[in-house]
Structure formats: C-alpha cells, structure tokens
C-alpha cells in the first residue's frame, strides 16, 4: 500500500493577467487573480495536497512539440508587430508572454 500523499499542482503567475482581451471579453486579465482569491477564500491552499507553482514560460522547443513551426513563427511575428491573429484573437508581446507562462504551467 502506498502511504505517500497524492499532490495536486496548481499554477499561477502574476503575468497571467496580461492575457487580457478587454473588459467586455470573457478572457479578461483579472480572471486568474479572481480564481486564486476564490480558491484562497475556500481554504484550498491550506490543504497539504495542493502545491502552488509559479510556472516558467514554455520554450520554443516545448511549443514545437505540439505546433507546426510555421504557426509558432507566425505567432511570435504577430506578437512583435502587435497584430491580431484574426478578428477575435489579438496578439501582442504582453499576451504572448502570458500565454507562454500559461502553457508552461500546463507542462509543469
């Protein structure tokens, strides 16, 4: 019988809030901080099974494990130029930085 306690990793970084598509959009930058406040108010972080981790950004190599090189290059170029991917998907250096942290959290 395994007596070690199972752990659940949760990731959060202040830079997540940079993934903000506007006040009237569901992907507002404050949604991550609001979720963290809710979890804290519910006592989730006092549980020994919960480990909170500040993720490192996903690397280009990480992205290339699941995305085509052309797509990765396109997103980085659009971020440098602050141009949208499409009518609903803005891209900027700040959004890319947040997205890389979010992706890094998924692979932490």
N, C-alpha and C positions, 0 to 999 in steps of 0.2 A: 504494500500500500504506500502510495506517495504521500508523505506528510508535508511536502513543501506547498506553500500557499500560491495559488494562481494569481497572477497580476494582470491588470488591465492598464495599458498605456494610453494616456490622453495627451494630445499635443496642442500647444498654444504658443504663439509668439505675438508680441505687440504689432509686428509688421503685418499680421493677417488683416488688420483693419484697412490697410492700403488697397485691398481688393474691394473697392467701393465703386459701384456702378451708378450711384446717385441716390438722393434722398427718397425718391419715389419708386426706386427699384428694390426688388426683394434681396438682391445681393448688395446690401448696404454694408459699409465697413464696420459698423458697430455691432453686427450680429454675432461676431465671435466673442467680443467682450461681454455682451449681454448674456450669451450662453454660459460663459465662465462665471459670471455673477450668479446666475440661476443655480448652477451646479454647486457653487460655494454655499449659497443660502440653503440648499437642500442637504448640506453636510457631506457631499460626495467626497470632497478632498480630505476629510478626516478618516476615511476608510483606508485601512492598511493595504487593501488590494489595488488601490488606484495610485498610479505613478504618473505624475505630470512632467512632461518633457518639452523643452524648447527645441524644436527641430532645426537642423541645419538645412540650408537650401538644397534642393535636388540639383545634381550636377548635370551638365550636358549629356554625359555618358548615361546617367540614370534615365533621362528623357528619351534617349535613343534606344533604350531597351523596349519602349512601347510606342514610339512615334517615328515616323519617317524623317530622314534628315532634312528633306525639303520643307516639311512642316515646322520642324524646330527652327531652322534658319529663318523661315518666314516670320514666326512669332518674335524672334529676337530682333529682326529688322524692323518690324512694325513697332515694337516697343521703343527702339532707338528713335524712330520717327514720330512716335506718339500718334500713330494712325490706327483706325479700327480694323479688326479682322473682318467684320461685317456690320450691318446696321445696328445689331444688338450687342456687339462684343467689342467694347473699346479696349485698346491695348496701349499701355504706357510703361515707362520704366518702373514706376511705383507698383502698378498692377502686376507686372512680371515678377518683381521682387517678392511680392506677397504670394503669388501663385507658386513660385519655386519653393518658398517655405512651406506652403500647404502641401505640395507634392512631397517634399522632404519628410513631412510629418507622416504621410501615408506609408512611407517606406522605412520609417524609423525602427 
